[in-house]
Amino acid sequence: MKRISIVLLLLVLSFGTQAQFGRPSGGGSENGRPQRSSSQGPGALQAIEDNAPKGNAKITGYVIDSAMTSAIEYANIAMRNEENNKVVDGTMADEKGKFTFNKIAPGTYSFTITFIGYNDRKVEHVKIKKGDDIDLGAIKLGISSQILNEVTVTGLKSVIEEKVDRLVYNAENDISAKGGDGADILRKVPMLSVDLDGNVSLRGSSNVRVLINNKPSTIVASSVADALKMIPADLIKTVEVITSPSAKYDAEGTSGIINIITKKSSIEGYNFSINAGTGVRGSNLGLNGNLRAGKFGFTLGGFGRSFYNKAQTILDQQTTSANGTQSTKQVADAKDNGLFGRYNLGIDYEISKNEYINANVSFGVRNFKRNQDMTIDQFVNLNDATEESTFSSNRYIRTKDLSNNVDLNLDYVKIFKPSHEFSISSQYSQNNLTNNFDSELKADEEHAGSFQRNINGNVNKEITIQSDYMLPIGKNQLFETGVKGIFRIVDSDYRYLLGLNAGNLEADASKPSGLLNYNQNIGAGYLQYTFSTASKITFKAGLRYEHTSIDAEDKVSKLDIPAYQNLIPSVNIAKTFSGGTTIKLAYNNRLQRPGLQQLNPNYNASNPQSITIGNPSLKPEISNNVELSFSKTFKRNYFNISFFGRQTNNSISRLSTASDTLIGAIITEYKNVGTQKTAGANLFGNVYITPKWSLNGGFDMYYNYLEGQVRTLDGYAFTHNSGVTVSGRLMTMLSLKNDWAIQGFSGFRGRNVSLQGYNGGMAFYNLGLQKSFNEKKGSVGIAFENFVNGMRMKSNSVSEVFVQNSLNKIYNQNVKVTFSYKLGNMKFVEKRKTRSVNNTDVKSSGSGNGGYEK
């Protein structure tokens, strides 16, 4: 196990450097430094003349990377006497790229500088006199065209990586996504589906836990869609889809965990980069700087984006209630403006060679405003009326969705030996969320106008402390254990105001107001065991225990929500065969706690015909999951097919019904409705048509069955719904001459059934062109998104008491220009090992891991 762990660590470090910065390392490494080998060029292959004449001259110089302005450690320098063309001396550059020749006799010499992955460089006709002290200065080596091709292919080859419990999608080469957000990237990830609003589902389930850099965040607890808007697409390095989380992870996320890894640097010296883009629908700006000096490292970065877009919603619904039958036709045109950003400051310190501490503070902001002009036509046929009556109105609605989020982390890691580690991690996270709207009713001459305001403020706080211990047993076994505590506080205060104008508002007696104080405490512990055989079978089994207690109260009384315990088993088995074939089998038990927006009982009537409300009494979902997958790698090609099944009890779903008090309105609440069963398959392939042209894509297909209780004319009754969903994606990338590259992407998501209907499908596509310059320090590009009809999605909900059809259009045809540039003086060093908090237990509010792992 020691040898395996060391090899894996070296491979991870080597891959991280190549994938993150697009440059090869110099062979094997020790403390992150490339080592000299007999294949590193003529300086290492040719014998040095034993009887070379000696003198008292001195020659010095520096070898640096022309693209990165960084030192090339251990580059080979061969010194030849031009009179007889024999090698008379040789040396290697030190960690700063410096080399020195001493005791050089008078004569004329040439110097050949070589290093694996770089073009050879010659310095000729250097005349040496007795006693000279000559400085050759900085000698730049350019990455060889052959290696550049190999690096490009390597980057493309690793679009998908497979591990025992997850798939890793490498997003950093996506040139068309610059200026977009996290949702644009996740739409391209196998097994994931993302709708128009950014709500994410995995294998047909929206019950997914999303982490950012292995850490939870209260912005994700509030809304995954909002969190994705705060992450610029070109900041994302990889996306990990953990379909079968082990016992080390929190038990929540019934369908799995998504871990978004952003780009980071591990450097000695400093660097600074700028990324910018502007388009007809959005702009972005990112500034990032890194500094490392000795045992200290500092990172300061900020990334923000703004967008301006148009949207239209068409709603056609009919309701049946005690008031009779009502029909509503609604058209709403909207202008959206958003400003999103995320900023961070990080400090790490190397206490000793095997002991580290790091601290990080990140701040996020989300400002989303929508101005909506809504026309409502209602046709009312009352039970006691003989004629149909009609009412029309116009509403002007201004919605403000504002929040700020802060995360503070402090982590400590002690490494006794490879795979023998102890760590303590802590995090404080807080999200302040304001979700208000103003609605101005403009009625006809027979009906007076009015002004309505909903004030909805929320504060979500979270404190997490965890400790993990890893112990290798022999050479092929690993034991892991840990404990964790999560302490959450959710405060929500909401109310409605009504008046004839904005300056004369009073409490609206017809709309509920109140508060929610919700405290949730979770204590957890786990045991996990990993065993690897000589026949390349890996067996990982674990057991996790969680205890959850809830203390909640509303404006009226204390809510009776009992504590609950869960014992969560997990088993992962992987077998690797010769020829690049891998088979994996997994089983786990998961649960899903409700998220903030699902708990918040605020009565959101920004659309008076489609109202949503949360439910603080929601119970967690519990699911059983099984998965079988096959993957095959040959040459540079990769194929994977996975079969999965899942049964979820106590499923949390959006359940709609006709309002008894508001004519023509439909009210949607979150309910524990019953059982959901899903079975399906995922297919993905990555093919290289030529060394510079790749094609990858796949499709997902699953069958979904739901059953639960819905409202009828006579009360409540059980119902069911089922259907097949098919989704797919296709991406191609082509490297051209003179540092040009082109990329195209298209994808679709088929309609997905719900208990009361379906959420419609959608399609999306983009095309990007990029030119690198100044030895790849900078780039400019242009990208086109959904340039024909934008994006649209139809949905349908139906029951005995209502029928609702809706069409959402987002006119996001976009053309954008991008620019990026890097400067600095840096060299790569061994990446510090860190631990981090991983809360994976809160359900997102979508309509429809990360973490450290050996």
Secondary structure as UniProt FT lines:
FT   HELIX           2..21
FT   STRAND          29..30
FT   TURN            31..32
FT   STRAND          33..34
FT   TURN            38..39
FT   HELIX           42..45
FT   TURN            50..51
FT   STRAND          54..65
FT   TURN            66..68
FT   TURN            73..74
FT   STRAND          76..81
FT   TURN            82..85
FT   STRAND          86..92
FT   TURN            95..96
FT   STRAND          98..104
FT   STRAND          107..114
FT   TURN            116..117
FT   STRAND          121..128
FT   TURN            130..131
FT   STRAND          133..141
FT   HELIX           145..157
FT   TURN            158..159
FT   STRAND          160..163
FT   TURN            164..165
FT   STRAND          166..170
FT   TURN            172..173
FT   HELIX           175..177
FT   TURN            178..179
FT   HELIX           182..186
FT   TURN            187..188
FT   TURN            190..191
FT   STRAND          192..194
FT   TURN            196..197
FT   STRAND          200..202
FT   TURN            203..204
FT   STRAND          208..212
FT   TURN            213..214
FT   HELIX           218..222
FT   HELIX           224..229
FT   HELIX           233..235
FT   STRAND          236..242
FT   TURN            247..248
FT   TURN            254..255
FT   STRAND          256..262
FT   STRAND          267..279
FT   STRAND          282..293
FT   TURN            294..295
FT   STRAND          296..321
FT   TURN            322..323
FT   STRAND          324..352
FT   TURN            353..354
FT   STRAND          355..381
FT   TURN            383..384
FT   STRAND          389..417
FT   TURN            418..419
FT   STRAND          420..442
FT   TURN            445..446
FT   STRAND          450..473
FT   TURN            474..476
FT   STRAND          477..499
FT   TURN            502..503
FT   STRAND          506..507
FT   TURN            509..510
FT   STRAND          514..532
FT   TURN            534..535
FT   STRAND          537..554
FT   STRAND          558..559
FT   STRAND          564..577
FT   TURN            578..580
FT   STRAND          581..593
FT   HELIX           596..599
FT   STRAND          603..604
FT   TURN            608..609
FT   STRAND          610..613
FT   TURN            616..617
FT   STRAND          621..634
FT   TURN            635..636
FT   STRAND          637..658
FT   TURN            663..664
FT   STRAND          666..690
FT   TURN            691..692
FT   STRAND          693..712
FT   TURN            713..714
FT   STRAND          715..735
FT   HELIX           737..739
FT   STRAND          740..749
FT   STRAND          752..754
FT   TURN            755..756
FT   STRAND          757..759
FT   STRAND          762..773
FT   TURN            774..777
FT   STRAND          778..785
FT   TURN            787..789
FT   STRAND          791..798
FT   STRAND          802..810
FT   STRAND          814..828
//
